[in-house]
Each structure stands twice: as structure tokens, then as C-alpha cells.
């Protein structure tokens, strides 16, 4: 988190946290919706009423959300720690071998088409202070971006919230409606949510939203079929 974000108000910090975690949010919602969709339809296939469906769905939703939260935290922490270690290594290199760093940057600039004179001007500008040189190394050679400033806790919280909210969508109809009606309503509203998530995943990943939507619906359909098959077999 940079100084301007840290100095901003709670609203700005929340928006920045949301923006940094948007991939986790979409993935968490997709995972929660798909896994609980398959679970509740599997239980509903062999249950005489909604009670068992609600119990299994709620238990599964919370357990899955906690698991996803822990996974998001550990992944973000690993990415951040690795980036920080690389930045620290570059800082040490700048202190112990500044000439070697300058020569390497000059060579890389020439390799991408800069003339000797242009390379010398860029390197001279970068070496006036240690900050710009380190930022150049982070962006061009290490390519760590903002990963050294990742907040694992924020990623974990967003993942948990997203997973729980999405998991509740296929479950809520079984809380409010009789079993037969709940099946239909759950199918409709979960499918609508998965379409939205598929479109969102396509936008975030810069892929075809048609492809990502069909992929999301296909995975959900497979989960539901598997759940129903196991429910029929066991029940």
C-alpha cells in the first residue's frame, strides 16, 4: 500500500482493497456457488424435506469459505514474501555492485533498440538517486509490480466474504420454500449468478465472456450432476 492510499480515508482504502482483491472475489464467488450448488442438489435428491439440505449446505458453505480464506491468505503471503525477498536482493546488489547494475541496464536498453547515447542518458537519470534505479529494476527485471505491498489479510477476508455470499445463493431457497419449489428457484437464481460471474471472469482475464460463461455453467452443471448422482446412489 503506497503513502497516498495509507493517508486516504476508510472509503478509499476499502476501494483500493477491493480493486486489489477483485480476482479473489470472483474466484471465491464462483467456487462458493458451484460447490454448494452441487452439494445442495445432491442432498436434495435423496432428502424428504429441506432441513437436511439446509444443514449440509450451511455446514459446507462455512467450511469451504474458511478453507478458501486460508488458501488466499497463504498464497498472498507467499507472493508478497517472495517479491520482498527479490526487492531486498536488488537493494543489496545496488549497494555492493552499482557499476554492474548500470552495465546490465545499459545492455538491456541497447538490446531493445536504444542507442548508446540514449542508454547513457537513461542510466544517468536513473542513477542520480537510488530510488528510481530500484523502481526500474522492480518493474523491468523483477516484474514484481505491487506484489511486495500485497495485504494477505485483505485478500483472505474478501475471499471469505465472496465465498459465503455466493454459497448462500443456492441455499437460501431451501430455507424459505418447500423442497420442490426450492429446487427450481435455486437452479434459476444460481444459474443467473454464474452467468454474471462468468462474464466478470472474462472481463478480468480479458477473455471471451461467452467462453468463460459457458465454462462456469459447465462446471456448475457437472457439480450438480455429480451431486445428484451421489445423492441417488447413497440415498
BATIVO-147473 format. One record per atom (N, C-alpha, C): residue in three letters; y, z, x. Coordinates in steps of 0.1 Angstrom, whole numbers, plus 5000, padded with zeros to 4 digits. Each point is the difference from the previous one (the first is absolute). Example, Ala and Ser with C-alpha at 12.3 -4.5 7.8 and 13.67 -1.06 7.14 Angstrom:
ALA494350785132 ALA501250004991 ALA501250005009 SER501149934996 SER501150005009 SER501150084992 
// end
This chain:
UNK498850005008 UNK501250004992 UNK501250005009 UNK501049904998 UNK501250005008 UNK501050104996 UNK501150015008 UNK501050104997 UNK500749974987 UNK500349884996 UNK500749974988 UNK499250044988 UNK498649985000 UNK499250044989 UNK499950154999 UNK499950075012 UNK499950145000 UNK501250074995 UNK501249935002 UNK501250064995 UNK500349974986 UNK499249914994 UNK500349954986 UNK499550114991 UNK500349984987 UNK499650104990 UNK498649984996 UNK499550104991 UNK498649994996 UNK499649874994 UNK500949944992 UNK499749874993 UNK499749895010 UNK500850005010 UNK499949895011 UNK498750035008 UNK499750125003 UNK498850035007 UNK498849974992 UNK500050034987 UNK498949964991 UNK499849855000 UNK501149934998 UNK499849855000 UNK499549955013 UNK500450055011 UNK499549965013 UNK498650035002 UNK499650124995 UNK498650045001 UNK499149914991 UNK500549974988 UNK499349914991 UNK499849865007 UNK501149955005 UNK499949875007 UNK499049995011 UNK500050115008 UNK499150005011 UNK498650024996 UNK499750054988 UNK498750034995 UNK499549914989 UNK500849894998 UNK499649914988 UNK498649945001 UNK499649975013 UNK498649955001 UNK499050114996 UNK500250125004 UNK499150114996 UNK500050024985 UNK501249994994 UNK500150024986 UNK499249904992 UNK500149875004 UNK499349894993 UNK498550025002 UNK499650035013 UNK498650015003 UNK499450124993 UNK500850114999 UNK499550124994 UNK499849984985 UNK501049944994 UNK499949974985 UNK498849914997 UNK499849905009 UNK498949904998 UNK498750085001 UNK499950085010 UNK498750075003 UNK499850104988 UNK501050074996 UNK499850104989 UNK499649934987 UNK500749904997 UNK499749934987 UNK498649945000 UNK499649935011 UNK498749935001 UNK498950115000 UNK500150105008 UNK498950095002 UNK499750084987 UNK501150054994 UNK499850084987 UNK499749914989 UNK500549885000 UNK499649904989 UNK498449985000 UNK499549985012 UNK498549995001 UNK499350134996 UNK500650115004 UNK499350134997 UNK500050034985 UNK501249994994 UNK500050044986 UNK499249904991 UNK499949885003 UNK499249904992 UNK498650035003 UNK499650045012 UNK498650035002 UNK499650124992 UNK500850115000 UNK499750124992 UNK500049974986 UNK501049924995 UNK500149974986 UNK498949924995 UNK499349935009 UNK498849914996 UNK498850094995 UNK500050135005 UNK498850084996 UNK500550134993 UNK501350024998 UNK500450124994 UNK500249994985 UNK499750104992 UNK500249994986 UNK501450034995 UNK500850065009 UNK501450034997 UNK500949995012 UNK501350034999 UNK500949985011 UNK500150125009 UNK499450114997 UNK500150125008 UNK499549985014 UNK498849955001 UNK499449975013 UNK500849905008 UNK500549904993 UNK500849895007 UNK501350065006 UNK500650094992 UNK501350065005 UNK499750095012 UNK498950084999 UNK499750095010 UNK499649935013 UNK499249904999 UNK499649925012 UNK501249925006 UNK500849944991 UNK501249935004 UNK501050085007 UNK500350124994 UNK501050095006 UNK499650055014 UNK498750045000 UNK499550055013 UNK500049905011 UNK499549884996 UNK500049895009 UNK501449965005 UNK501050004991 UNK501349965003 UNK500650095010 UNK499950134998 UNK500650105009 UNK499349995014 UNK498749995000 UNK499250005012 UNK500449875008 UNK500149894993 UNK500349875007 UNK501450015005 UNK501050064993 UNK501450005004 UNK500150095012 UNK499350115001 UNK500150095011 UNK499449935013 UNK498949934998 UNK499449925011 UNK500949895005 UNK500649934991 UNK501049895004 UNK501250065006 UNK500550114996 UNK501150075006 UNK499750045014 UNK498950065002 UNK499650045014 UNK499849875009 UNK499449904995 UNK499949885007 UNK501349945004 UNK501049994991 UNK501349955002 UNK500750085011 UNK499950134999 UNK500750095009 UNK499449985015 UNK498749995001 UNK499449995013 UNK500349865006 UNK500049904992 UNK500349865005 UNK501450005004 UNK501050054992 UNK501449995004 UNK500250085013 UNK499450125000 UNK500150085012 UNK499549935013 UNK498949944999 UNK499449925011 UNK500949895004 UNK500649924991 UNK500949895003 UNK501250065007 UNK500650104994 UNK501250065006 UNK499750055014 UNK499050085002 UNK499750065013 UNK499749895011 UNK499349894996 UNK499849895009 UNK501349935004 UNK500949984990 UNK501349945003 UNK500850095009 UNK500050134997 UNK500850095009 UNK499550005014 UNK498650005001 UNK499550005014 UNK500449875007 UNK500049894993 UNK500449875007 UNK501550015004 UNK500850054991 UNK501450015003 UNK500250105012 UNK499350115000 UNK500150095012 UNK499649935013 UNK499049924999 UNK499549935012 UNK501149905005 UNK500749944990 UNK501149915004 UNK501250075006 UNK500350124994 UNK501150085006 UNK499750045014 UNK498750045003 UNK499750045013 UNK500049885010 UNK499649884995 UNK500149885008 UNK501449965003 UNK500950024991 UNK501449975002 UNK500650095011 UNK499550125000 UNK500550105010 UNK499449975014 UNK498849975000 UNK499349995013 UNK500049865006 UNK500149904992 UNK500049865005 UNK501049914993 UNK501250035000 UNK501049924992 UNK500149855005 UNK499849985013 UNK500049865005 UNK498949924995 UNK498850064999 UNK498849934995 UNK500249974985 UNK500650094993 UNK500349974985 UNK501049894999 UNK501050005008 UNK501049894999 UNK499349865004 UNK499250005010 UNK499349885004 UNK499149954989 UNK499350094993 UNK499149964989 UNK500849944989 UNK501150074996 UNK500849954989 UNK500649865003 UNK500549995013 UNK500549875004 UNK498949894999 UNK498850035004 UNK499049904999 UNK499649974986 UNK500050104991 UNK499749974986 UNK501149924993 UNK501250025004 UNK501149924994 UNK499949855005 UNK499749995013 UNK499849865005 UNK498949934993 UNK498950074997 UNK498849944994 UNK500349954986 UNK501050064993 UNK500349954986 UNK501249915000 UNK500449955012 UNK501049905000 UNK501450035005 UNK500350135004 UNK501350035005 UNK500149955014 UNK501249965004 UNK500349955013 UNK500150125009 UNK500049985014 UNK500150115009 UNK501450084998 UNK501049924997 UNK501350064998 UNK500050084987 UNK499549954990 UNK499950074987 UNK499250135001 UNK498849995007 UNK499250115002 UNK500750115007 UNK500749965011 UNK500750105008 UNK501150074991 UNK500749934992 UNK501050064991 UNK499450104990 UNK498949964994 UNK499350094991 UNK499550125006 UNK499449995012 UNK499450115007 UNK501250105005 UNK501149945004 UNK501150085005 UNK500650084988 UNK500049944988 UNK500550074989 UNK499150114996 UNK498749985001 UNK499050104996 UNK500050125009 UNK500349975013 UNK499850115010 UNK501350085002 UNK501049974993 UNK501250085001 UNK499850154996 UNK499150014990 UNK499750144995 UNK498450004998 UNK499450115001 UNK498550014997 UNK499649974986 UNK500950034990 UNK499749994986 UNK499649864996 UNK500949905003 UNK499749864996 UNK498749945006 UNK499850045013 UNK498849955007 UNK498750064993 UNK500050124996 UNK498950064994 UNK499849944986 UNK501149984992 UNK499949944987 UNK499449855001 UNK500449935011 UNK499549875002 UNK498550005002 UNK499650095009 UNK498650025003 UNK499250044987 UNK500550094992 UNK499350044988 UNK499849884991 UNK501149924998 UNK500049894990 UNK499249885005 UNK500149965013 UNK499549885005 UNK498650025006 UNK499950105008 UNK498750015007 UNK499050094993 UNK500550124996 UNK499150094993 UNK499849964985 UNK501149954994 UNK500049964986 UNK499650124991 UNK500650125003 UNK499750114992 UNK500950024988 UNK501149935000 UNK501050014989 UNK500450144997 UNK499850044988 UNK500450144996 UNK498850094999 UNK498949955005 UNK498750084999 UNK500150145007 UNK500850015011 UNK500150125007 UNK500750114991 UNK500749964990 UNK500750094991 UNK499350024986 UNK498849954999 UNK499250024988 UNK499950154996 UNK500250034987 UNK499850134995 UNK498650014993 UNK499050055007 UNK498650004994 UNK500050084987 UNK500850114999 UNK499950084987 UNK500649924989 UNK501049925002 UNK500649924989 UNK499049894995 UNK499349945010 UNK499049904996 UNK498950064992 UNK499650125004 UNK498950074994 UNK500350044985 UNK501350054999 UNK500450044986 UNK500149884991 UNK500649895005 UNK500149884992 UNK498649954996 UNK499150005009 UNK498649954997 UNK499450094990 UNK500150135001 UNK499550094990 UNK500549984986 UNK501449994999 UNK500649984987 UNK499649874994 UNK500049895008 UNK499749874995 UNK498650004995 UNK499150065008 UNK498550004996 UNK499850074987 UNK500750124998 UNK499850084988 UNK500649934988 UNK501149945001 UNK500749934989 UNK499149894995 UNK499649915010 UNK499249894996 UNK498650044994 UNK499450105006 UNK498750054995 UNK500150054986 UNK501250054996 UNK500150064987 UNK500149894989 UNK500349885004 UNK500149894990 UNK498749974993 UNK498949975007 UNK498849984992 UNK499450134994 UNK500550115004 UNK499550134995 UNK500650054987 UNK501449984999 UNK500750064989 UNK499549964986 UNK499649874998 UNK499549974987 UNK498850084995 UNK499250045010 UNK498850084996 UNK500450154997 UNK501250045004 UNK500650134996 UNK500549994986 UNK500649894997 UNK500849994987 UNK499249944988 UNK499049925004 UNK499449924989 UNK498550024999 UNK499449974989 UNK498550004999 UNK499449905010 UNK498850025004 UNK499349935011 UNK500149854998 UNK499649954988 UNK500049854998 UNK501449945002 UNK501050074994 UNK501449955001 UNK500550015015 UNK499650115006 UNK500550035014 UNK499549895009 UNK498849954998 UNK499449905009 UNK500949875000 UNK500449964988 UNK500849884998 UNK501450025006 UNK500650114997 UNK501450035004 UNK500050015016 UNK499050075005 UNK500050025014 UNK499849875008 UNK499249914994 UNK499849875006 UNK501349925000 UNK500750004989 UNK501249924999 UNK501150055010 UNK500350134999 UNK501150065008 UNK499750005015 UNK498750025003 UNK499750005014 UNK500149855006 UNK499549914992 UNK500149865004 UNK501549965002 UNK500950044991 UNK501449975002 UNK500650075013 UNK499650125002 UNK500450075013 UNK499549925012 UNK498849965000 UNK499449935011 UNK500749865003 UNK500449944989 UNK500849875001 UNK501350035008 UNK500750104995 UNK501250045007 UNK499850035015 UNK499050085002 UNK499750045014 UNK499649885009 UNK499249904994 UNK499749885007 UNK501249925003 UNK500949994991 UNK501349935003 UNK500750075011 UNK500150134999 UNK500750085010 UNK499449995014 UNK498750005000 UNK499349985013 UNK500349865006 UNK500149904992 UNK500349875004 UNK501449995006 UNK500950064993 UNK501450005005 UNK500250085013 UNK499450115001 UNK500150085012 UNK499349935012 UNK498949944998 UNK499249935010 UNK500449865002 UNK501049954992 UNK500549865001 UNK498849904998 UNK499250034990 UNK498849924997 UNK500249954985 UNK499149904997 UNK500049954986 UNK499750124990 UNK501050024991 UNK499750114990 UNK498949964991 UNK499749884998 UNK498849964991 UNK498850045007 UNK499949985013 UNK498850035008 UNK499850165000 UNK501150075004 UNK499950145001 UNK499750074986 UNK500549944989 UNK499850054987 UNK498549984996 UNK499549885003 UNK498649984997 UNK499150085008 UNK500350025013 UNK499250095008 UNK500050144995 UNK501150054995 UNK500150144995 UNK499250014987 UNK500149914991 UNK499350004988 UNK498549985002 UNK499649925010 UNK498649985003 UNK499450135006 UNK500750075008 UNK499550135006 UNK499850104988 UNK501050004992 UNK499950104988 UNK498949964991 UNK499849874997 UNK498949964992 UNK498650045006 UNK499949985013 UNK498850045007 UNK499750154999 UNK501150085002 UNK499950144999 UNK499550044986 UNK500649944990 UNK499750034986 UNK498549974997 UNK499649885004 UNK498649954998 UNK499050105007 UNK500450035013 UNK499150095007 UNK499950144993 UNK501250054996 UNK500050134993 UNK499250004987 UNK500149894992 UNK499349994988 UNK498549995002 UNK499649925011 UNK498649985003 UNK499450135004 UNK500750085008 UNK499450135005 UNK500050104988 UNK501049994991 UNK500150094989 UNK498849974990 UNK499749874998 UNK498949974991 UNK498650035007 UNK500049985013 UNK498750035007 UNK499750155000 UNK501050085003 UNK499850155001 UNK500050064986 UNK500849954991 UNK500150064987 UNK498849964992 
// end
